[in-house]
Amino acid sequence: MTKKAMDREERRTRLEALGAKTLTDALLELSQRFEKADNLVDRLISTPEESLKQFKSRITGLKRSKRFIDWREAHSFANELEDLLKGLKVGVEDPEMGARAVALFFETDKTVFNRCDDSGGQIGDVYRIDACEVFVFYASRWTDKKAVCDLVLEILKDNDYGVKDDFIDFASQYLGEVEMRELCDRFWCRSEEESEDYQSRQYLFFIESLARQLGDAPLFEKTCRSKYPVLSVASHLEIAKVYFETGNAIQALEWLEKVDENESFQRSEREKLLLDVKEKLGDKKGASDIAWAIFKGSIDSDNFKRLLEVIGEKHRERVIEQAVRQIEENSRFQSGDVLFLFEIGQIDVADTYIIKRAELISGTNYSPLLSLTEVLEKENRYLAASVIFRSLLTNILESGVSKSYHHGVRYLKKLDRLESKVLDWRKISPHQEFKAILREKHGRKSSFWPKYQ
């Protein structure tokens, strides 16, 4: 048991020893000071009828409120909505009452998002995640599945704000195959009845989700064809995915091969699926060729591992040789290439790669570059680390943003400390020369040098 868990258990034991009266008094005192504590007390002592009444009252308040919620208040408001749903789940046991209450919650999307700045997506997540989970909790226990389907249709008839996009993705958790197919038919009718293309396509998207959950690839294909007269590359890929997911690798291959092999859009996703398809069909040479193509197109540890899975671990050294050769032939500097060289143990190659491309390193990409310096220092590659710190420092001074100067000061002091550790500067100018040029070029940046001194 961890220390944290032990502390929690110890606190629980001591609280239980205080007795009901002491804890009751403490809770009541907290409820007078904090609204969340007051809501918690209400949840604990309310009957199911009272809980439902309180829930509906707060829903009415949400619909009537005109107060604007700016981005600074969004997190707090999202917590309020979460607490509202938690209170419902704790206080109301009846599945029909609970499910219909969640439907009422979804009805607030218009009024809520019309008066909120949810640029961070926190409020939307309550609808997309929390509300869906509570609906599943009740709908899975509601035995009248026809009524559940009716309610699902009612909830999804209006989705102007997109917070119900994923709602239907959970249908298999509370509906059987028969009900899901009936729901598909009803969505199809709704789609044909709609005059607006947007809403009509919304219903078709819902059918696609149900088709995936049913494992019905032909239905998914039919729905895609209904949405768009001419299928896009993305549609071809999605149809192929569903056929593959449902065990039909041959059909998946046919759909992948319908896309021009020179098409660049979603090439990576198509190649990875094609690799899985070739493996499933037992085409070892085809799978090997694709795995090599994927790796050469994007050299990283994931593609490296996938290639070795296909061709065998015995070819590891050959793959590393090929990767090193390709990376060295690329005249550009890419931090991802350096990271990969670290991961496969090619520290010498990485060191040379950095020093050779010193003038090409852009300090704007600071986060991955700092990660590289940590490894370089650990491996005693002080010159290569210095090269990267120089690029970071130079970028900050050239940008002229004074609020970033404290980072630049830190990098220059780091370079001062690394100077004595660099035994061979090779073709890189020594530290004192670099610093002299730096002072000559950026000496007038008066808010930088005093910080450094």
C-alpha positions in Angstrom: 0.0 0.0 0.0 1.4 3.4 -1.0 1.9 6.2 1.6 -0.9 8.2 0.0 -3.3 5.3 0.3 -2.2 4.6 3.9 -2.8 8.3 4.8 -6.3 8.0 3.2 -7.1 4.9 5.2 -5.8 6.4 8.4 -7.9 9.5 7.9 -11.0 7.4 7.2 -10.4 5.4 10.4 -10.1 8.5 12.5 -13.2 10.1 10.9 -15.3 7.1 11.6 -14.1 7.1 15.2 -15.5 10.7 15.6 -19.1 9.4 15.4 -22.1 10.4 13.3 -23.0 13.6 15.3 -19.6 15.2 15.0 -19.4 14.5 11.3 -23.0 15.7 10.8 -22.2 19.0 12.5 -19.0 19.4 10.4 -20.9 18.8 7.2 -23.6 21.3 8.0 -20.9 23.9 8.9 -19.2 23.3 5.5 -22.5 23.5 3.7 -23.1 27.0 5.1 -19.7 28.1 3.8 -19.4 26.4 0.4 -22.1 25.9 -2.3 -20.6 22.6 -3.4 -20.7 21.2 0.1 -24.3 22.4 0.4 -25.2 20.6 -2.9 -23.4 17.4 -1.6 -25.5 17.5 1.6 -28.7 17.9 -0.5 -27.7 14.9 -2.6 -27.1 12.8 0.5 -30.4 13.5 2.3 -32.8 13.9 -0.6 -35.4 11.3 -1.5 -35.5 10.2 -5.2 -38.5 12.5 -5.7 -36.8 15.4 -4.2 -33.6 14.7 -6.2 -35.5 14.7 -9.4 -37.4 17.9 -8.5 -34.1 19.6 -7.7 -32.6 18.4 -10.9 -35.5 19.7 -13.0 -35.4 23.0 -11.1 -31.8 23.5 -12.0 -32.5 22.6 -15.6 -35.1 25.3 -15.7 -32.6 27.7 -14.2 -30.1 26.8 -16.9 -32.6 27.5 -19.7 -33.8 30.8 -18.2 -30.4 32.2 -17.3 -29.0 35.1 -19.4 -25.7 35.4 -17.5 -22.7 35.2 -19.9 -20.0 32.7 -18.9 -16.6 33.8 -20.2 -13.6 31.5 -20.7 -12.3 32.2 -17.2 -15.5 30.9 -15.7 -15.9 27.9 -18.1 -14.1 25.4 -15.9 -16.1 26.3 -12.8 -19.4 26.2 -14.8 -18.4 22.8 -16.3 -18.0 21.5 -12.7 -21.4 22.7 -11.8 -22.9 20.8 -14.7 -21.0 17.7 -13.7 -22.3 18.0 -10.1 -25.8 18.3 -11.5 -25.4 15.0 -13.4 -23.8 13.3 -10.4 -26.6 14.4 -8.1 -29.1 12.8 -10.6 -27.2 9.5 -10.7 -26.9 9.3 -7.0 -30.4 10.4 -6.1 -32.6 8.8 -8.8 -32.7 5.0 -9.2 -35.6 4.6 -11.6 -34.1 4.0 -15.1 -36.9 5.6 -17.0 -37.0 8.7 -14.8 -33.2 9.0 -14.9 -33.0 8.6 -18.7 -35.7 11.2 -19.3 -34.0 13.6 -16.9 -30.7 13.3 -18.9 -32.7 14.0 -22.1 -33.8 17.3 -20.4 -30.2 18.0 -19.7 -29.4 17.7 -23.4 -32.1 20.2 -24.2 -30.1 22.9 -22.5 -27.4 22.9 -25.1 -28.8 25.8 -27.1 -29.3 28.2 -24.1 -26.0 27.1 -22.5 -23.7 27.5 -25.6 -25.4 30.7 -26.7 -24.1 32.4 -23.5 -20.8 30.6 -23.0 -17.2 31.0 -24.2 -16.3 27.4 -24.3 -13.1 27.8 -26.4 -11.4 25.3 -24.1 -14.1 22.6 -24.7 -14.6 21.9 -21.0 -18.4 22.6 -21.0 -18.9 20.6 -24.3 -17.1 17.6 -22.7 -19.7 17.4 -20.0 -22.3 16.9 -22.7 -20.2 14.6 -24.9 -18.8 12.5 -22.1 -20.5 12.8 -18.7 -24.1 13.2 -19.9 -23.6 10.2 -22.3 -22.2 8.0 -19.5 -25.2 8.8 -17.2 -27.7 8.1 -20.0 -26.0 4.7 -20.6 -26.3 4.0 -16.9 -30.0 4.5 -17.0 -30.9 3.3 -20.5 -29.0 0.0 -20.0 -31.4 -0.8 -17.1 -34.6 0.4 -18.8 -36.3 -2.7 -20.0 -38.7 -0.9 -22.5 -36.2 -0.7 -25.3 -38.8 0.8 -27.8 -39.2 3.7 -25.4 -35.4 4.0 -25.2 -35.3 4.3 -29.0 -38.0 6.9 -29.0 -36.1 8.9 -26.5 -32.8 8.6 -28.4 -34.6 10.0 -31.5 -36.0 12.8 -29.5 -32.5 13.7 -28.1 -30.9 13.6 -31.5 -33.5 15.5 -33.5 -31.5 18.8 -32.9 -27.7 18.9 -32.8 -26.9 22.4 -33.9 -23.9 22.6 -31.5 -22.3 19.2 -32.2 -22.2 18.2 -28.5 -24.4 15.1 -29.4 -22.1 13.9 -32.2 -20.8 11.0 -30.2 -24.1 10.2 -28.3 -25.1 7.3 -30.6 -21.6 5.7 -30.3 -22.7 4.1 -27.0 -25.9 2.6 -28.4 -24.6 -1.0 -28.2 -24.3 -0.7 -24.4 -28.0 -0.3 -23.9 -29.7 -1.6 -27.1 -29.7 -5.1 -28.7 -29.2 -5.8 -32.5 -32.9 -5.7 -33.3 -33.4 -2.3 -31.7 -30.3 -0.9 -33.3 -31.4 -2.0 -36.7 -34.9 -0.5 -36.1 -33.1 2.7 -35.1 -31.2 2.7 -38.3 -34.4 2.4 -40.3 -35.9 5.4 -38.4 -32.8 7.5 -38.9 -33.0 6.7 -42.6 -36.6 7.9 -42.8 -35.7 11.0 -40.9 -32.8 11.7 -43.3 -35.0 11.4 -46.3 -37.6 13.7 -44.7 -35.2 16.5 -43.9 -35.0 19.4 -46.3 -31.7 20.7 -45.1 -28.6 18.7 -46.2 -26.7 19.3 -42.9 -29.4 17.7 -40.8 -30.0 15.0 -43.3 -26.3 14.0 -43.2 -26.4 14.1 -39.4 -28.8 11.2 -39.4 -26.6 9.3 -41.9 -23.6 9.8 -39.6 -25.7 8.2 -36.8 -26.4 5.2 -39.1 -22.7 4.9 -39.8 -22.0 4.7 -36.1 -24.6 2.0 -35.6 -23.4 0.1 -38.6 -19.9 0.0 -37.1 -21.3 -1.2 -33.7 -23.3 -3.9 -35.5 -20.3 -5.0 -37.5 -22.4 -4.4 -40.7 -19.9 -3.2 -43.3 -22.4 -3.3 -46.3 -24.7 -1.0 -44.4 -21.8 1.4 -43.6 -20.9 1.4 -47.3 -24.4 2.0 -48.3 -24.7 5.0 -45.9 -21.4 6.5 -47.2 -22.7 6.3 -50.8 -25.9 8.0 -49.7 -24.1 10.9 -48.1 -21.9 11.8 -51.1 -22.5 10.9 -54.8 -18.7 10.8 -55.3 -16.8 9.1 -52.5 -13.7 10.9 -51.2 -10.4 9.3 -50.3 -11.4 9.5 -46.6 -14.6 7.6 -47.4 -12.7 4.9 -49.2 -10.4 4.6 -46.2 -13.3 4.4 -43.7 -15.2 1.8 -45.7 -12.0 -0.3 -45.9 -11.5 0.0 -42.2 -15.0 -1.2 -41.4 -14.7 -4.2 -43.8 -11.4 -5.0 -42.1 -12.8 -4.6 -38.6 -15.6 -7.0 -39.5 -13.2 -9.7 -40.8 -13.5 -9.1 -44.5 -9.9 -8.4 -45.5 -10.5 -9.0 -49.2 -13.2 -6.3 -49.4 -11.0 -4.0 -47.4 -8.2 -4.5 -49.9 -10.5 -3.8 -52.9 -11.5 -0.5 -51.3 -7.9 0.5 -50.6 -6.9 -0.3 -54.2 -9.6 2.0 -55.6 -7.5 5.0 -54.4 -4.8 6.1 -56.8 -1.5 5.0 -55.3 0.0 8.4 -56.0 -2.7 10.1 -53.9 -0.9 11.9 -50.9 -4.0 12.6 -48.8 -4.1 10.2 -45.8 -1.3 8.2 -47.4 0.1 7.2 -44.0 -3.2 5.9 -42.7 -3.9 4.0 -45.9 -0.5 2.3 -45.9 -0.8 1.2 -42.2 -4.2 -0.3 -42.9 -2.9 -1.9 -46.1 -0.1 -3.5 -44.1 -2.6 -5.0 -41.7 -4.7 -6.3 -44.6 -1.7 -7.9 -46.3 -0.7 -9.6 -43.1 -4.3 -10.8 -42.5 -4.3 -12.3 -46.1 -1.0 -14.0 -45.5 0.8 -11.9 -48.2 4.3 -11.8 -46.6 6.1 -10.2 -49.4 3.4 -7.5 -49.9 3.4 -6.9 -46.1 7.2 -6.6 -46.1 7.3 -4.2 -49.0 4.7 -1.9 -47.4 6.3 -2.0 -44.0 9.6 -0.9 -45.6 7.8 1.9 -47.5 6.2 3.1 -44.3 9.5 3.1 -42.4 11.4 4.9 -45.2 8.6 7.5 -45.5 8.7 8.2 -41.7 11.6 7.0 -39.7 10.5 6.7 -36.1 10.5 4.1 -33.3 6.9 3.0 -33.9 7.5 2.3 -37.6 10.8 0.6 -36.7 9.1 -1.8 -34.3 6.3 -2.5 -36.8 8.8 -3.3 -39.6 10.7 -5.7 -37.4 7.4 -7.4 -36.5 6.8 -8.0 -40.2 10.3 -9.0 -41.4 11.7 -10.5 -38.2 14.1 -9.4 -35.4 17.0 -11.0 -37.2 17.0 -8.1 -39.7 17.4 -5.4 -37.0 21.0 -4.4 -38.0 20.1 -4.2 -41.7 17.1 -1.9 -40.8 19.4 0.3 -38.6 22.0 0.6 -41.4 19.3 1.6 -43.9 17.8 4.2 -41.4 21.2 5.7 -40.6 22.1 6.0 -44.3 18.8 7.7 -45.1 19.1 10.1 -42.1 22.7 11.0 -43.1 21.7 11.6 -46.7 19.0 14.2 -45.6 20.7 17.6 -45.6 18.0 19.1 -43.3 18.0 19.1 -39.6 15.1 17.2 -38.0 14.9 16.7 -34.2 12.8 13.5 -34.8 15.7 11.9 -36.6 18.1 12.7 -33.7 15.6 11.3 -31.2 15.3 8.1 -33.3 19.1 7.8 -33.4 19.1 8.1 -29.6 16.5 5.4 -29.3 18.4 2.9 -31.4 21.7 3.6 -29.6 23.4 5.5 -32.4 24.8 8.3 -30.2 27.9 8.9 -32.3 25.9 9.3 -35.4 23.5 11.7 -33.6 26.4 13.7 -32.3 27.9 14.1 -35.8 24.5 14.8 -37.3 23.9 17.8 -35.0 27.3 19.3 -35.3 27.3 19.0 -39.1 23.9 20.8 -39.3 24.6 23.4 -36.6 23.7 26.3 -38.9 20.3 24.6 -39.9 19.0 24.2 -36.3 16.0 26.5 -35.7 15.7 27.5 -32.0 11.9 28.1 -32.5 11.3 24.4 -31.9 12.4 24.7 -28.3 10.6 21.9 -26.6 12.0 18.9 -28.6 15.4 20.6 -28.7 15.6 20.9 -24.9 14.7 17.2 -24.7 17.7 16.4 -27.0 20.1 18.4 -24.8 19.2 16.3 -21.8 20.3 13.2 -23.5 23.4 14.8 -25.0 24.6 16.0 -21.6 23.9 12.6 -20.1 26.0 11.0 -22.8 28.8 13.6 -22.3 28.2 15.1 -25.8 28.8 18.6 -24.7 29.7 20.2 -28.1 26.4 19.0 -29.6 24.5 20.2 -26.6 26.2 23.6 -26.9 25.2 23.8 -30.5 21.6 23.4 -29.6 21.7 25.8 -26.7 23.3 28.4 -29.1 20.4 28.0 -31.5 17.9 28.4 -28.7 19.7 31.5 -27.3 20.1 33.1 -30.8 16.4 32.6 -31.6 15.4 34.4 -28.4 17.7 37.4 -29.0 16.7 37.7 -32.6 13.0 37.6 -31.8 13.5 40.6 -29.5 10.8 39.5 -27.1 12.1 40.8 -23.8 9.7 38.6 -21.7 11.6 35.6 -23.0 15.1 37.0 -22.2 15.3 35.1 -18.8 15.3 31.9 -20.8 18.1 33.2 -22.9 20.1 34.2 -19.9 19.7 30.6 -18.6 21.0 29.2 -21.9 24.0 31.5 -22.0 24.9 30.6 -18.4 24.6 26.9 -19.4 26.9 27.5 -22.3 29.4 29.1 -19.9 29.4 26.0 -17.8 29.7 23.7 -20.8 32.7 25.5 -22.2 35.3 23.8 -20.0 33.8 20.4 -20.8 34.2 20.7 -24.6 37.7 19.3 -25.4 37.5 19.6 -29.2 35.5 22.4 -30.9 36.1 20.8 -34.3 34.7 23.3 -36.9 32.5 25.1 -34.4 33.6 28.5 -33.1 34.8 28.3 -29.4 32.5 29.7 -26.8 34.3 33.0 -26.2 34.3 33.8 -29.9 30.5 33.0 -30.1 29.9 35.2 -27.1 31.9 38.1 -28.6 29.9 37.9 -31.8 26.7 37.7 -29.7 27.6 40.9 -27.8 28.5 42.7 -31.0 25.2 41.8 -32.7 22.9 42.1 -29.7 24.8 44.4 -27.3 22.1 47.0 -27.4 19.5 44.7 -25.9 19.8 46.4 -22.5 17.2 44.3 -20.8 19.1 41.1 -21.6 22.7 41.7 -20.5 22.0 43.1 -17.0 20.0 40.0 -16.3 23.0 37.9 -17.5 25.5 39.9 -15.4 
